[in-house]
Amino acid sequence: MDRPALRIMIRERLADGRLPHNHIPRLWGGPGNGETCDGCGETVTKGQMLMEGLSAKSSGVQLHVACFHVWDVERQVLGHEPSQPA
C-alpha cells in the first residue's frame, strides 16, 4: 500500500475510534502469523514483523511495523496527544 493511502486509512481509523489516540505503554514485536493489521486491514505474514500491544483502554492493537510508524506519527500530528514515546 502506498504511503498517502495508508496515512488516509489510519487517519480515518483514528477519527472513528478503531485505532487508539494515546500512546501504547507496552509493546512487543515478532514475526507475523496471519494476524490482521489494525492499521491497513491486510494480513501480517510470517515474513513480516508485527507490533502488538494493549492500548490504555486495554484493547489489543496489532500493526505492521510500517503501519505502527504511520499511526504513531498521525496520532501526534492530529493533536490527539502531546508527543510521547510510543
C-alpha positions, 0 to 999 in steps of 0.5 A, a space after each residue: 500500500 502506498 504511503 498517502 493511502 495508508 496515512 488516509 486509512 489510519 487517519 480515518 481509523 483514528 477519527 472513528 475510534 478503531 485505532 487508539 489516540 494515546 500512546 501504547 505503554 507496552 509493546 512487543 514485536 515478532 514475526 507475523 502469523 496471519 494476524 490482521 493489521 489494525 492499521 491497513 486491514 491486510 494480513 501480517 505474514 510470517 515474513 513480516 514483523 508485527 507490533 502488538 500491544 494493549 492500548 490504555 483502554 486495554 484493547 489489543 492493537 496489532 500493526 505492521 511495523 510500517 503501519 505502527 510508524 504511520 499511526 504513531 506519527 498521525 496520532 501526534 500530528 492530529 493533536 490527539 496527544 502531546 508527543 510521547 514515546 510510543 
